[in-house]
Amino acid sequence: MRKLFLFLLVVLSATTLVACGGQQPYDFDKEDTIIIGMEADYAPYNWSTSVSTDFTHPIHGRNDYADGYDVQIAKLIAAGLGKKLVIKAIGWDGLPPAVQSGQIHLLLAGMTPTPERSKTLLFTNEYYRAEPVIVLRKDSSFNGKNKTLNDFNGAKAVAQLGTIYEGLVEQLPGAVAQTSLEDYTALLLAVKNKTTDIVIAELPVAESMVRFNEELTYIRFAAGEGFNIDTQLVIVSIGMTLNNTELKRRVDEILAGISQAERERMMNAAIERQG
């Protein structure tokens, strides 16, 4: 019986380690830093720059800086926790594994807390909410007023790999789904160079693309004419390991202290700065 108990204990411990990525919960007594991961390539949420300003923060292991809405949120979280902020730039697909392996404590990168992601990551309450829109060239034959989802027959459509926007292409009758692209820069070049006709993106990203590329515009659909999407899937949250319930509680408290007006102000300011 004792051997059976020990065996079951070992199995349970191993299962727990796998679920939490082998990491212990964040230790508020021992840790003096909070390490936050983001792409640093998804404006206006986050991007990299060679210029240091009051809005930027150094990227760990590099000679440049991170800026954007996510960086401002990261600074508020670090200040609220009383910890030194460390930002690491990690590719989109590498962010969840970085959390699980303990390379970063928090994933703050405009990520939607989908049911599938929530199986392996613990997410905070939302820190921003945005609607999906279509980015395209002004001279595109698909551009125009009062558009509906039925007006893109034959359009080559693309979205970012690993995002909820990939699945929205199928809601455009007759549109041709192209291979999803890895990052914001690739999406921008694709639509500018006419490799694709339309990019499906969230509103802040679209506003940023259009603001600094005068040949582009975006289509925002009227109520009831846009993409059919669960409102819970247009929010973005901050991810961490499943066992970090206390860290989630404290971060949620910090987020609760940021008003909607302040969030919009920070996002608009990020769009203004991004170039």
N, C-alpha and C positions, 0 to 999 in steps of 0.2 A: 504493500500500500504506500509506504514511504517513497519507494522508487517511482511509483506511478505518479504520486504528487509532485515529486521533483521534476519528472518528465513534463507534466502538464505546466508547471511553473516556467520551465525553460521555453516551451512552445509559446506560452502567453507573452513572455518577455520579448521573444523574437518578433512576434506579431506586432507588439506595441512599437518596437524599434522601427520596423518597416513602415508602419502607418505614419510615424512622426519623423521619418527620415533619419532615425538614429540620433536625434537631437534632444537635448534637455530643454525645458521651457526657459525663456529668457530670465536670467537671474538679475533682478533689479539691485541686489546688494553688491554683486561682484562686477557687473558690467558697467563700464564708464562711457561706452559708445553705443549708438544704435546704427546698425549698418543697413542701408536701404538700397535696393537694386531697382534700376530702370534702364530702358534702352538708350536714353540720351539721343534718340533719333525718331521721335514721334511728336513733332510740334503740333499744337502749342502745349501739349502736356509736358514734354521734355525734349531737350535737344542739347547739343554741345556747342561751345563757342570758345574761341581763343582769348576772349576779352573778359577780364574780371570786373564785376560790378556789384552793387549792393544786392542784386537779385540772384547772383550766381553762387555756386559752391564748387570747390575743387572735386574733380573726379579721381577717385583713388587709383593710384598706379599710372596715371597719365599726366600730361602737361596742360590739359585744358580744363574747362569748367562746364558744369551742367546748369541749365536755366530752364524755365518753364513753370507752368502751373504746378506740376508735381513737386518741383523743387521747393516752391513756396510752402506747400503742404508739408513736405518733409521737414523744413525748418521749424514750422509750428509744432510738429510732433516731437522733434528732438528737444525743443525748448520746454514743451509741456511735460516731457518725461525727465527733464533735467540731465540729458545725456549729450555727449558730443556727437555731431552728425558726421557719418561717413557715407558717401554715395559711390556706388560701383555701377559702371556701365556694362550691361549684359544683354546679349541678343534676346529677342522675344521668347524663342523656344527654350532658351537656357535659364529663364527666370524661375519657373517652378522648381526645376532641379537644384538651383542655387539656394532656394529656401530650404528644401528637404535636406541638403547636404550641410547646411549651417554656414554656407558662404555669406549669406545675408540673413538679417533678421526679418525684414519686411520687403514685400514686393509692392512697389508703388509705381505703376506704369500704365494707367488707364485700362486696367483689366476688368472685364465683366465677370462677376461671380456666378458663372453658369453652374447648373446642378452637377455636371461632370467634373468641373474643377473643384467644386466644394467637397468632393469625395476625398481629396488629398490635401486640400488647403482650407484653412480657417480664414474667413473673410470678415472684415469690419463692416459697419454700416456704410452706405454710399458716401463718397466724397465729391462726386459730381454726377450729373445726369444730362444726357444729350441724345438727340434724335438722329436717325440715319438719313442722309441726303445723297444726292448724286453730283459728282464733280465732272465737268466736261469743258471742252474748249468753247469759247464764245462763237466761233465760226462753225461749230458742229451742226450737222443737219438735225441732230436730236435736241438742240437747244430751243427754248421757246417758253411762252407763258402758259399757265393753266395746264401743265402736264400731269398725266396720271401714269400709273405703272404700265398701262397698255401702249404707251407711246414710244417704246424702245425696241420694237421688233427689228432684228438684224444687228443691233448694237453689240459691239465687243465689250464685255463687262468684266471688271476685275475688282478684287478686294484684297486686303492684307491676309496673309496666311495665318491660320490659327485664331482668327477673330470671328465674332458672331456675324460679321458682314459677309463672309463667304457664302453663307447659306441664303442670303437675301437675293442673290442673282436669279435663283429659280422663281422668284416672284415677279420677274419681268418677262412676260410672255414673248417668246421669239428671240430673246437676247441670247448671245453666244457667250457662254462662260469660259473665260480664259484661266490659265493656270495662275493661282494666287501668288502674289509677290510677298517677299519677306519683310519689307519695311517701307516706311513713309517715302523715303527718297526714291525707291524703285517705282512706287505708285505715281509719284509726281512726274518723273521722267516719262513714264509710259503714256500718260494722258497728254503731256506737252508735245511729245514726239509722234503722237498719233498711232502709237503701237496698240493703244486701246482707245475705245470711244468714251467710255464712262468708268468712273471709279466710285464705288460705294464706300462712304466714309461717314464718320460722325460729324455733327455740325461744327464743333470747334476746329477740327482738323481741316474741314472744307474751307472755313473762313480764313484759316492761316494760309492754305494753298492759294486761294484766290487773291488775298491781300498782296502777296508778294510775287504774283505771276499774272500780269494784266491780261494775258490771253485766255485765262481761265475764268469760269463762273461756276455756280452751283445751283441746283434745283431743289427747292424746299417745297414739299407737297402740301396742299391744302388738307385740312382736317378730313379724315376718312378716305383720302386719295393716296396716302403714302403706304409704306411697307407695313405689313401685318406682323407686329412683333410684340412680345410680352414686355410690358413696361419695366419689369424687373431685369430685363436683359439690356436695357439702355443705360443702366447705372454702372458706375465703376467703383471698385472697392480696393482695399489694401489687403494683401494676402500674407499669411504666416503659417507655421506648422500647426497641425490640428491640436496639439497639446498646449498651445500658447493662449489659454483662455484669459489669464490675467493681463497679458499684453494687449489682447483685443479689447478688454474692458477699459483699460486706461486710454488706448488710442481712440476708442469710441467716445469717451468723455471729452477728449480734446477736439474731435471733429464736431461734437454737439455744440461746442462753443464758437464755431465759425458760422456766422449767419449766411443765409442764401445770398444776400446782397454782397457780402464780402467775398464769397466764392465767385460770383459773377464778376466782381471788380478785379479779382486776381486773374481770372481767365481772360478777360478783355485786355488787361495790362500785358499779359503774356503774348497775346496775339499782336499787340502793338509793338512789342520788343522784337519779336521773332523776324528775322530777315534772311 
